[in-house]
Amino acid sequence: MAARLPDGEPAPPDGALPDAALDEFGSRPFGVYVHVPFCATRCGYCDFNTYTASELNGGRSRAGYVAAARAELALARRVLGRAAPPVETVFFGGGTPTLLAPGELAELLRAIEETFGLAPGAEVTTEANPESVDAASLAALRAAGFTRISLGMQSAVPHVLATLDRVHTPGRPAQAAREARASGFEHVSLDLIYGAPGESDDDWRASLDAALAAEPDHLSAYALIVEPGTRLAAQIKRGALPAPDDDVLADRYELADAALRDAGFDWYEVANWAASPADACRHNLGYWRGGDWWGIGPGAHSHVGGVRWWNVLHPATYAARLAEGSSPAAGRELLDAETRRVERVMLELRLADGLPLDALDDVGRAAAAQATDDGLTTLARDDRVRLTLRGRLLADAVVRSLTA
């Protein structure tokens, strides 16, 4: 398993938060993330905290997942208190959340609503692999209150899917998207990955064309990253596959941006495009804008009022902690004002809305002026720094210059 936890200080066994964090809680949108760490197979490029049935002794940890997640929700209620605001966004991620039965996902969503309440018009998303849903399960999820689905398409080209160890057939994501629409989902998103070994420009164009033909209202496109400890990294290390080329990745990004722009999509975050502002993922915007969220599940991360913490990785350890009445948190960080300012720059600059100039210190403002001269950013009359297309390609470098 490639997933690793960050360094930090020990988290209190009861999960208690500092008074300052609780005093601040409620001033920003509140979301709940539910990490479902189960997959049918392990993709060679993935380093997420996921487990197949064979890695869980036949699935015994999976069988107790819903009860453990409900126990963490009860802990969250105790820690956050009765003054917690209703949840504005819920996101079931993984792993493959839809390996749980629709009834189990519905039970967890009801538990979130019973624990905190859902705000009017709350966005409720689940990720899904195309082969893990069908028309009946999608209809059940929609009836349970899910409003948005994000389907892991990755590619429409068979040899690229094979390189990525994806098991669905090329046409299945589009079919699943149509089934989701027919079931009444308000928002349907597709995820793509570009830069896989052996992928050509024409392959990438074919994937973009197939994704757009499915008529989603949201599309995410991520450059393939070779994560240490994955099967893909081992294949590249021994020369069985070539490493992704940075220039090729940049070309693929520009192809995606042009194709999506021509189809009426606008980028709102470096790797995300939406057919309208209302189609942007509100839950992820909460992350990028420094919101508060509680992460449920093994390895899930949370943030409330300047405190960030993360749960133990293994489902069995996670369930055991909660069964004994303890927090499943493995560690946490208390973020000081400067760290929060720097992280704000790192996250908000990735958004099309950009970053207010007054979020930068004097050195950062000078760097922003230089970035504008270099064609990487613009500075409009509203005093917001925004990335250009070239700046998006070099976003990490721009961020480093603004936070040096």
N, C-alpha and C positions, 0 to 999 in steps of 0.2 A: 504494500500500500504506500503510495507516494505522498499522501496528505501529511502535513506537519502543522503543529500548533505554533503560534508566535511566542516569543518570550514575554514575560510580564510578571507581576507580583501575584502571590496567592489570592484567590477569591475567597471571601468568607463562606463558611459552610451553609449559612442560612440565606445566602444570596443578597444580603442587605446592601443598600446603596447609600452613599453619603447624603446628608441632608441637603447639601448644595445641589446635588443632581436631582433630587426629588423636588426641590423648590423650582428648578428650571423646567422640570418635566411638565408637559402640557402646553408649552409656549410654541411648539412646532407640531406638525402633523405626526401622528403616531401610527406605525404599521406593525404587523406581525409577519415574520418569515417562518415558514415551517420547512425544515430540511428533512426530506425523506431519502435516506441514504442507500436505497436499494436499486440494483440494476440487474437485468437479465444476463447480460454479458459485460465484460469490461472493455471499453474502447482503448485502443493502443495509445492515444494521445492524451487521455484524461488522467488528471492527478487530483480530482475531487475526492472528497471523503465518501466513497461509495463501496458497496459490498454486494457480491453475488451470493446466491443461496449456498453454494459450496463453501464460501468463506465464512458462513454463519452456522456451521454445523447443521446443515439441512434446513436452515431458516428459523430456528427457534427464537433468535433475537427479533426477527421480523414479526413473529406472531405477537410479541408483547409490545410492539412499537406504539400502537394507538394509546394503550393505557399509560405508558410512560410519558408520551407527549401531553396527555391530559393532566398528568401529575405536574408537569412543568408549567402548564397553564395556571394551575392552582397556586404554584409557587410565585409566578409572576403577579398574580392578583394580590397575594400577601405582601410582596415587596413593593409594588407600585401603589398600593392603597386604593381606597374607594373613590378617590378623586381622579383616577386615571380617565382620560378622555376616551370617547368611543374610537374604535379602530377605523381608519380611513382607507387602508389598503391591506390586503392579505396576499401573500405570495407563497405558493407551495413549489419548492424547488428541489433539486436532487443532484445526482440520482435520477430516478424515474418515479415521480410521485404516483403516476397512474398504474404502477404495479400494485398499489393498494387498490382494493375494490372501491367502486364509487361510493358504496355505503360507508366505508371507513373514512374516506375523505370528507364525505358529508358530515359524519359524526364529529370530526375534528373542527370543521367549519362551524357547526352548531355550538361546539364547546367554546370556540373563540367568541362567538356572539353572546353566549350565556355569561362568559367571564367578563367581557369588557363592553359588549354592545358593538354593533356596526353602525358607522355614520351613514346618514342617507346618501345613496349613490356610491357606496363603497365599491372599490375595485377589488375583485377577487380573482386571482390568476392561478392557474396551475400550468407547470411545464408538463410536456408529454412527449414520448417518442411516438412516431406515427403508428408503429405496429402495436403499441400498448393501449390503443383506444379503438373503438368502433362506434357505429351510429348509436347503438343502445347505451353504451357507457357515457358517451358525450351528452346524450339527452338526459341521463340521470344526473350528471354533474351540473348541467345547466339548471335542472329543476331544483337542485340542492342550493343554488345561489351563486355558482361560479359564473363570472361575467366575461372572463378573458382566458384564452389559452395560447400558450407559446409552444409551437411544435418544432422539434429538433430535426430539421431537414438536412442541413450540412452541405449536401450536394445533390444534383440530379443525374450525375454521371456514374455508371456502375463501377468503373475501375477506381474512381476517387473514393467512393463509398467503401470499397474493399480495402484500400490503403488505410482508411480511417477506422476500419473494423466496425462499420455500421451495418446493421443487419436488415434494415428495411429495403424494400424494392424502390427503385427511383420514382415511380408514380404514386406511391402511397402517401407522401406528405400532402400533395395537392388534393387527393381524395379525402384525407382526414380534415383538411381545411374546409372543404365543401360540406362535409358532414357536420363540422362544428357550426358553420353558418346556418345550416338547415335546422340544427338543434336550438338556435336562438342566441348563440354566443354573440355578445356585442362587439368583441374585439378578437381578432385572430392574427397571431404573429408567427413568422417563420424565422428560424435561425439558420444562418449559413456560415461556413468556414472556407476561407480561401488560402491558397498557398500550399496545399498538400503536395507531397512529392509526386511527380508525374502529372499533375494538373496543368493543362495548357490554358492560354487565354480563351480559346474557343470553348473549352470545358467550363470555364468560369462564366462566360457569356450564356452558355446553355443553362447553367444553374440559375442565373439571374432571371432569364426568360421564363424558366419553369416556375420559379417562385412567384413572379409577377402574374403569370397566367392563373395561379391559384387564387388571386384576388384577395390577399391579406390586406389589412390596414396598417400593418407594422412589420418592419423587417430589420433584423440585426445581422451584421456581417462582421465576423471576427477573423483576424489574421491567425493562422495556425502558429501556436507557440509550442516549442519543444520543451516540455517540462522534465527536469531531471527525475530519474527513477521510473519513468514510464517505458512501456514496451517500444514506443516510437523512438524515444531517445536512445535506447539500446540498439535499435536497427540502424539508426544514423551513425552511431559511434562505431559500429563494426563495418560500415560502408555498404550495407544492404540497401539503404535509401539515401538520397541526397538531402542535405539540410535546406530549409526554406531560404530563399534569397531575398534580402531586404529590398532591392530594386524591383524585383518581381512583385513582392507584396505591395509596394507603393503603386505600381501600375494597376494591380487588381483593385485596390481601393478606389483609384480614380475611375476605373471602368464601372465599379458599383455605383459610385456617386452620380456619374453621368446617366447611367441607365435608370436609376431610381428617380433622379430629378426629372428626366424625360417622362416618366410614368406618373408624375404628380406628387412624388414623395419629397419631403424636406428632412434634412438631418436635424436632429435636436440634441444629439450627443454624438461624440466622435464615431461610435460604432452602431448607431441606431437612427432609423429613418421612420417617419410616420406620414400617413396620408393626410392628416390634419392635426392641429395641436391637440384636439380631444382624443386622438388615437395614441398619443405618447403613453408610455408605461408610467403611471403615477407612482407606483411603488418604487421603481428604480430612481425616479426623480427625487424621491424622499432621501435616498442614499446620497445622491450627488449634491443635494442642497442641505445636507447636514441635519436631517430629521432624526427622530427617535424611533427605534424599533426594538422589539424583543424577538430574538431568534430561538425558535423551539427546535429541538432535535440534536442528535449527535454531531458535534463539530460546528454547530450553528454559532454565528457571531451576533452580538447585540450591541446597541448603543443607546444610552439614556443620559441626557444632561452632562455630557462630557466624560462619561465613564463607558469604556468599551470592554466587553468580556467575551469569552469563547468557551464553548462546552467541550467536554471530553469527546474523543473521536469514536470510540467503539460503541455500537448499540448496546451490548451487554453491560458495559461499565456505566453507560448513561442510565440504563434502566435500574441498575443496582443502586446508584447514588440516589435516585428519586425514591426508590422503594424504602430506603432507610431514612427518608425525610430530609436529605441533604440536597443542596444545589448541585447541578451537574457541571457547573462552571469549573474549568481547569485553571484559569488565570484571568487577569484583567489589567487594564491600564487606566490611570487617572490622567486625563489629558489636560495639560496646562494651557494657558491662553495662547501662547505662541504656537504650540503644536496644533491647536485648533485653527488658528489663522492660516498656517501653512497648508493644512489639509483642506481648508476651504478653497484656497487657491488651486490646489491640485485637482479638486473635484469640479468646482464650478467653471473653471476655464474650459473643461471638456464640453460644456453645454453651448448650444447655439446662442443662448441668451447672454453668454459671456460672464465676465467677472467685473464687479464695480471697481473702479480705479482706487477708491479709498480703502479697499481690502489689502492693498499693497503697501509695504514700507517704502522709504525713499529709494533704497537700492532697487526694489522691485519696480517702482515707477520708471526709473531710468532704464531698466531692462525692458520694460514694456514699450517705451519710446523707441529703443533700438530694434525690438522685434517688429514694430510697425514699419520702421525704415527698411527692414529686411524683407518685408512682405509676408511676415508670418502672422501678424495680428492687425486688426484695425482698432481705432479708437474713435468712436462716434461722439456726437455732441451730448449724448446722455452719459458720457464718461464711463463707458463700459468697454472692457478689453475683450475682443472677440477673435477667435482663430479664423484665419483664411483657410482655403483648401490646402495650400502648402503647409500652413501651420498645423492643420490636423494631422498631416503626415509626419510632422516632427513635434507632436504635442508633448511628448515626454521631455524633449530637450527644451522646449519653451517653458514648461513648468519649472524645470531645474534653474533656468536663468532668472525666473521671477521670484524664486524662493532661495536663491543663493545667499 
